[in-house]
Amino acid sequence: FLTAEDACGGTMRGSSGIISSPNFPNEYHNNADCTWTVVAEPGDTISLIFTDFQMEEKYDYLEVEGSEPPTIWLSGMNIPPPVISNKNWLRLHFVTDSNHRYRGFSAHYQG
């Protein structure tokens, strides 16, 4: 079971874990640029379930690659539906601009 709160990005292995934005549940930083790659066993898929989601609409966003559609772009104040990978990896790219800060996101992944 892994936690990637302090690190801004990195590779997450293992069958389950939590990924959250830097500083969560406090406000994330301005000008953040974090990439996490979740890698499961070959042949497995990964489900990503959001438990918290709060970011500045349009300007701060989380981009998820490796699912269907190939790139999912998430922003705003609503908790997104679960994301299921179509291979054994998912990539999360979190980007924020230079003003307004919110709580960010927290998600639980499972291989």
N, C-alpha and C positions, 0 to 999 in steps of 0.2 A: 504494500500500500504506500503510495508516494504522494508527496505534496510539493507543488512547485510554486509556492506563494512568494518566497523570497527571491527566487531566481526569476529573471525576466526571460522566459522562454527556456528551451532545452528539449532533450529527448526523453519521453516518458515511456518506460517499458513496464511490463507486468500486466496482470489481468484486470486490475482496476486501480483507480486513483482519482485525485481531484486536481483540477486545473483552475486557478483563479487569477484575476488580474492583479498586478503588483499592488501591495498595500491592502488588499481586500480583507475585511469589509470596510476599511476606510477608503478615502478617495484615491483613485489611481493618479499617476503623475501626468503632467503635460508632456507632449512630444514623446510619448512612449512608442516603442516599436519592438514588439515581442513576438517570437515565433516558437510555438511548441509543436513537436512532432510526436504523435502517439503511435507506437509500433506494437502490434499484437503478433501472436504466432502466425506463421504462414498458413493461409487457408481460413483464418478467423476473420470476422469483421468486428468493428468497434461501434458501440453505441455511446453517444454523448448526450447526457441528460442535464439540461440547465436547471439550477436550483435558484439562481439569482441573476438578474440582468438589468443593468441601469447605465446607459451611457448617452452622451449628447447625440441626438438624432442627426444623421448625415455626416457629422464632423469626426466623431469617434466611432470606430467600428471594429467588428471582429469578422474576419474572413475565414471561412472554413473550406478546405479543399480535400478532395478524396471521397466525396459522396456523390449523390445524384440530386440536383444538378452538380456539375463538377466544381463550381465555386458558389458558395452560399455567403451572402453578405448580410451581416446582422448589425442592427443599430437600434437606438431608441430605448423605450422603457418597458417593453413587453418581453416576458420570458419566451424565448423561441421554442418551437416544438423540438423534440429529440432529433438528432442527426445520426444517421446510420451510414457507416463507411461502406464502399463497395469493394474495397480490398482490405489488406491487413494494416492499413495506416490511415491516419487523419492528420492534417496539418492545420493549426490554428494560428492566425496572424492578427495580432491586436495592435491597432494604431490609434493614437490620440493626437489632437491638435494642441495649439498653444493656449487656448483658454478653457472654459468651463470643465469642471471635473465632477465626476459622479462616483458611485460605489463600484461600478464595473460589473464583472461577471464572476460567477463560480459555476463550475460544471463537474459532473461526476462521469468518468468514462468506465466502460466495462468491455472487456474483450469477449 
